[in-house]
Amino acid sequence: MTCLYGLHMSRINTLTTDRFHHEDDGAYLTINAHPVLLPPTLAQLIERQIIRPNRNTSLLQPPRTTEPRFLFPGRPPSRPRSAATIRAMMKQHGLAGISARNAAMIEAVSSLPPIIVSDLFGVSTSTANNWAGLAQDSWTDYLAACATTP
């Protein structure tokens, strides 16, 4: 979701199972009240995570409730897994983090107006406008901006 939609890890870790649903044309994940069509492979992975969440212990089972569960449950399962833990798991599996998010944001603002990107991905309008500026400039400007950022 970071690579495709530029979502911050702090947004991914709070996703709940009720945000995932199927329709006739595919599987969707609702992000900021907007259903987003998922690629089939990602949809299968999310569905598998919902059916069989990875738990390290049987002592911390989620309570039986009708409330939506976290897609990535933590300890206890009533709380989400930390963003740092998910980031470390991604790194362990060779998945890109911030560089993939940056590429996804540049792709998003290249094909959508910044106000739409702001609403869809939950970033501020000024952030979306800054990304749009980076996407329209040459790569040397982008690399220079990255070099000056700590």
C-alpha positions as CSV (number, residue, x, y, z in Angstrom):
1,M,0.0,0.0,0.0
2,T,3.0,2.2,0.5
3,C,4.3,1.4,-2.9
4,L,1.0,1.8,-4.7
5,Y,-0.8,4.5,-2.9
6,G,1.9,6.4,-1.0
7,L,0.3,5.7,2.4
8,H,2.3,6.5,5.6
9,M,3.0,3.5,7.8
10,S,1.1,5.2,10.6
11,R,-2.0,5.1,8.4
12,I,-1.5,1.5,7.2
13,N,-1.2,0.1,10.8
14,T,-4.6,1.5,11.7
15,L,-6.5,0.0,8.8
16,T,-9.4,-2.2,10.0
17,T,-10.9,-5.3,8.3
18,D,-14.2,-3.6,7.6
19,R,-12.4,-1.3,5.1
20,F,-11.9,-4.3,2.7
21,H,-14.8,-5.5,0.5
22,H,-15.6,-7.3,-2.7
23,E,-17.7,-6.0,-5.5
24,D,-18.5,-7.5,-9.0
25,D,-15.5,-5.8,-10.6
26,G,-12.9,-6.6,-7.9
27,A,-11.8,-6.0,-4.3
28,Y,-11.6,-2.6,-2.7
29,L,-9.9,-1.0,0.3
30,T,-11.5,2.1,1.6
31,I,-8.9,4.8,2.2
32,N,-10.2,8.1,3.6
33,A,-13.8,7.2,2.7
34,H,-12.8,6.5,-0.9
35,P,-12.9,2.8,-2.1
36,V,-9.7,2.1,-4.1
37,L,-9.6,-0.9,-6.5
38,L,-6.8,-3.3,-5.4
39,P,-4.6,-5.3,-7.7
40,P,-5.7,-9.0,-7.4
41,T,-2.5,-10.2,-5.7
42,L,-2.7,-7.5,-3.0
43,A,-6.4,-8.3,-2.5
44,Q,-5.6,-11.9,-2.0
45,L,-2.9,-11.1,0.6
46,I,-5.3,-8.8,2.5
47,E,-8.0,-11.4,2.4
48,R,-5.6,-14.0,3.7
49,Q,-4.5,-11.6,6.5
50,I,-8.2,-11.1,7.5
51,I,-9.0,-14.8,7.5
52,R,-5.8,-15.9,9.3
53,P,-4.1,-13.0,11.1
54,N,-0.5,-13.7,12.1
55,R,-0.5,-14.2,15.9
56,N,2.6,-15.0,17.9
57,T,0.7,-16.4,20.9
58,S,-2.6,-18.0,21.5
59,L,-2.9,-16.2,24.9
60,L,-3.7,-12.9,23.2
61,Q,-6.7,-13.7,21.0
62,P,-8.9,-10.9,20.0
63,P,-12.2,-10.6,22.0
64,R,-15.3,-12.0,20.2
65,T,-17.0,-8.8,19.1
66,T,-18.8,-7.3,16.1
67,E,-16.4,-4.4,16.1
68,P,-14.0,-4.4,13.1
69,R,-10.5,-5.8,13.9
70,F,-7.2,-4.3,12.9
71,L,-5.8,-5.6,9.7
72,F,-2.4,-5.8,11.5
73,P,-3.3,-6.6,15.1
74,G,-0.7,-5.9,17.7
75,R,-0.3,-7.0,21.3
76,P,-3.0,-7.0,22.6
77,P,-5.0,-7.6,19.4
78,S,-7.3,-4.7,20.4
79,R,-4.5,-2.3,19.4
80,P,-2.8,-2.0,16.0
81,R,0.7,-3.2,15.4
82,S,3.2,-0.4,15.6
83,A,4.2,1.4,12.5
84,A,7.9,0.7,13.4
85,T,7.2,-3.0,13.6
86,I,5.4,-3.0,10.2
87,R,8.3,-1.0,8.7
88,A,10.8,-3.5,10.1
89,M,8.8,-6.4,8.7
90,M,8.8,-4.7,5.3
91,K,12.5,-4.2,5.4
92,Q,13.0,-7.8,6.5
93,H,11.2,-9.0,3.3
94,G,13.1,-6.6,1.1
95,L,10.2,-4.2,0.5
96,A,11.0,-0.6,0.0
97,G,9.8,2.0,2.4
98,I,10.2,5.7,2.1
99,S,11.6,5.6,-1.4
100,A,8.6,3.6,-2.6
101,R,6.3,6.1,-0.9
102,N,8.0,9.0,-2.6
103,A,7.7,7.3,-6.0
104,A,4.0,6.6,-5.4
105,M,3.3,10.2,-4.4
106,I,5.1,11.6,-7.5
107,E,3.1,9.2,-9.7
108,A,-0.1,10.1,-8.0
109,V,0.3,13.9,-8.4
110,S,1.5,13.4,-12.0
111,S,-1.9,11.8,-12.9
112,L,-4.3,13.5,-10.4
113,P,-4.8,17.0,-9.2
114,P,-3.1,17.7,-5.9
115,I,-6.4,18.4,-4.2
116,I,-7.6,14.9,-5.1
117,V,-4.4,13.4,-3.9
118,S,-4.7,15.3,-0.6
119,D,-8.2,14.0,0.0
120,L,-7.6,10.5,-1.2
121,F,-4.3,9.8,0.7
122,G,-5.0,12.0,3.7
123,V,-2.1,14.4,3.2
124,S,-2.4,18.2,3.6
125,T,-3.1,20.2,0.5
126,S,0.2,22.0,0.9
127,T,2.0,18.7,1.0
128,A,0.2,17.5,-2.2
129,N,1.1,20.8,-3.9
130,N,4.7,20.4,-2.9
131,W,4.7,16.9,-4.4
132,A,3.1,18.2,-7.5
133,G,5.9,20.8,-7.8
134,L,8.5,18.1,-7.4
135,A,6.8,16.0,-10.0
136,Q,6.8,18.8,-12.5
137,D,10.4,19.9,-12.0
138,S,13.4,18.1,-13.3
139,W,14.8,15.2,-11.4
140,T,17.9,17.3,-10.4
141,D,15.6,19.6,-8.4
142,Y,14.1,16.5,-6.7
143,L,17.5,15.0,-5.9
144,A,18.7,18.4,-4.6
145,A,15.6,18.6,-2.3
146,C,16.3,15.1,-1.0
147,A,19.9,15.9,-0.3
148,T,19.0,18.9,1.9
149,T,16.4,16.9,3.8
150,P,17.8,15.3,7.0
